[in-house]
């Protein structure tokens, strides 16, 4: 069973998400919150697997809440936003979010997204990663990431992850087995101290391995 916390300042939306999530046999809502501060408290008390997090809320917003939750919890944060890739999304990913969805995402896709994030994957399509990197290239602040400990093959895998490739696509591109791809990704996560693929995409950009033009 995947435990979910729903965070949104609109009670009607929270209720709708609760009903939807609870309709799935393998998902359940274990808590709700109307702002970021309450979200942190609810996550502490319920230890969910996934947090559906609104960004724009009064008081403590979703970005600050995501950052605080990441400091003490292994919960995956899935950002819910009204506008596709608005300026807050990039900050949320940097804060530790595993991906994002539009609030008008079809119900079945939202449920599938929760399962994907709970499994440790990230919701970043190729088109999203390209725009993400493009946005980062316009943002002056960047963390210095070194790839000294990363092997040549791991760099190849990291580059494809940053381009939005799935594991199956990486297998085909580099002629690797599924197990080998998973091993490389696991080592990248460990060496770069990344929580998931979303963080690997950011690390690939901030190391200079990938740019908006590559």
C-alpha positions in Angstrom: 0.0 0.0 0.0 1.3 3.4 -1.0 0.6 6.1 1.7 -0.1 9.6 0.4 -0.4 13.1 1.9 -2.4 15.7 0.0 -1.3 19.3 0.4 -3.4 22.2 -1.2 -4.8 25.4 0.2 -8.1 24.8 -1.5 -10.3 22.4 0.5 -12.3 21.4 -2.5 -9.3 20.3 -4.4 -7.9 18.4 -1.4 -11.1 16.6 -1.1 -11.2 15.7 -4.8 -7.6 14.4 -4.7 -8.5 12.3 -1.5 -11.4 10.7 -3.2 -9.4 9.9 -6.3 -6.4 8.5 -4.5 -8.6 6.4 -2.1 -10.4 4.9 -5.1 -7.3 3.0 -6.0 -6.8 -0.4 -4.3 -3.0 0.2 -3.8 -3.2 3.8 -2.6 -4.5 5.6 0.4 -4.5 9.1 1.8 -3.1 9.2 5.3 -3.2 13.0 5.8 -4.1 16.4 4.4 -2.7 19.9 4.8 -3.7 23.3 3.8 -0.3 25.0 3.8 3.4 24.2 4.0 3.8 24.4 7.7 0.9 22.0 8.3 2.3 19.7 5.5 5.6 19.3 7.4 3.8 18.5 10.6 1.5 15.9 8.8 4.4 14.3 7.1 6.2 13.9 10.4 3.3 12.2 12.0 2.2 10.0 9.1 5.5 9.1 7.3 3.9 8.8 3.8 5.5 7.4 0.7 4.4 10.3 -1.5 3.3 13.9 -0.9 1.1 15.6 -3.5 2.3 19.2 -2.9 0.8 22.4 -4.2 3.4 25.2 -4.7 1.5 28.4 -4.2 0.1 28.5 -0.7 -0.2 31.2 2.0 2.5 31.3 4.7 5.0 28.5 4.1 4.8 27.6 0.4 5.4 24.3 -1.3 9.0 24.9 -2.1 10.0 25.6 1.5 7.9 22.7 2.7 9.5 20.4 0.2 13.0 21.4 1.3 12.1 20.9 5.0 10.5 17.5 4.3 13.5 16.3 2.4 15.7 17.1 5.5 14.0 14.5 7.7 11.8 12.2 5.5 12.3 9.8 2.6 8.8 10.7 1.2 8.8 11.6 -2.5 7.3 15.0 -3.2 5.2 15.3 -6.4 4.5 18.9 -7.2 1.0 20.0 -8.4 0.9 23.1 -10.4 -1.6 25.1 -12.4 0.9 26.3 -15.0 3.2 24.1 -17.0 6.7 24.7 -15.8 6.1 28.0 -14.1 9.1 29.6 -12.4 8.4 27.9 -9.1 8.8 24.4 -10.5 12.6 24.8 -11.0 13.0 25.9 -7.4 10.9 23.0 -6.2 13.0 20.5 -8.1 16.1 22.0 -6.6 14.5 21.7 -3.2 14.2 17.9 -3.7 10.9 17.3 -5.5 10.7 14.2 -7.7 8.7 15.7 -10.4 5.5 17.6 -11.2 2.0 17.3 -12.6 -0.5 19.8 -13.8 -3.6 20.0 -11.6 -5.8 19.1 -14.6 -3.9 15.9 -15.3 -6.4 13.1 -16.1 -7.2 11.0 -13.0 -5.7 7.8 -14.3 -2.4 9.6 -15.1 -2.2 11.1 -11.6 -2.6 7.7 -10.0 0.0 6.3 -12.3 2.3 9.2 -11.4 2.0 8.5 -7.7 3.1 4.9 -8.3 6.0 6.0 -10.5 7.3 8.5 -7.9 6.8 6.0 -5.0 9.0 3.5 -6.9 11.8 6.0 -6.9 11.5 7.2 -10.5 11.0 10.9 -11.5 8.4 12.5 -13.6 10.5 14.3 -16.1 9.7 13.7 -19.8 12.3 14.5 -22.5 10.5 17.8 -23.4 10.4 18.7 -19.7 14.1 18.0 -19.2 15.1 20.1 -22.2 13.1 23.0 -20.9 14.4 22.4 -17.4 18.0 22.6 -18.6 17.2 25.7 -20.7 15.8 27.4 -17.7 18.8 26.5 -15.6 21.1 28.0 -18.3 19.3 31.4 -17.7 19.7 31.1 -14.0 23.1 32.4 -12.7 23.1 30.5 -9.4 24.4 27.0 -9.7 26.0 24.5 -7.3 29.4 23.1 -8.3 29.1 19.4 -9.0 32.2 17.4 -9.7 32.2 14.2 -11.7 35.7 13.0 -10.7 34.4 9.8 -9.2 32.1 9.0 -12.1 33.3 6.5 -14.7 33.0 7.2 -18.4 30.1 4.7 -18.8 28.3 6.3 -15.8 28.7 9.7 -17.5 27.1 8.3 -20.6 24.2 7.0 -18.6 23.9 10.3 -16.7 23.8 12.3 -20.0 21.0 10.1 -21.3 19.1 10.5 -18.0 19.5 14.3 -18.4 18.0 14.0 -21.9 14.9 12.3 -20.5 15.7 8.7 -21.6 13.9 5.9 -19.8 15.8 2.8 -18.6 14.7 0.9 -21.6 15.9 3.6 -24.0 19.2 3.7 -22.2 19.5 0.0 -22.7 18.9 0.3 -26.4 21.2 3.3 -26.8 24.2 1.9 -24.9 23.5 -1.8 -25.6 23.3 -2.6 -21.9 21.2 -5.1 -19.9 18.4 -3.9 -17.6 20.4 -5.0 -14.6 23.5 -3.1 -15.7 21.5 0.1 -16.3 20.0 -0.1 -12.9 23.4 -0.7 -11.4 24.9 2.4 -13.1 21.9 4.5 -12.0 22.3 3.2 -8.4 26.0 4.2 -8.4 25.2 7.6 -9.8 22.6 8.2 -7.1 25.1 7.3 -4.5 28.1 9.1 -5.9 26.2 12.3 -6.6 24.1 12.1 -3.4 20.9 12.3 -5.4 17.5 11.2 -4.3 16.2 10.3 -7.7 16.4 10.9 -11.4 15.2 14.5 -11.1 18.2 15.3 -8.9 20.5 13.5 -11.4 19.2 15.8 -14.2 20.1 18.8 -12.1 23.5 17.4 -11.2 24.2 16.7 -14.9 23.5 20.4 -15.7 25.3 21.8 -12.7 28.4 19.7 -13.4 28.6 21.1 -17.0 28.0 17.6 -18.5 24.9 18.8 -20.2 23.9 22.3 -21.4 20.8 23.7 -23.1 22.5 23.1 -26.5 23.6 19.5 -25.9 
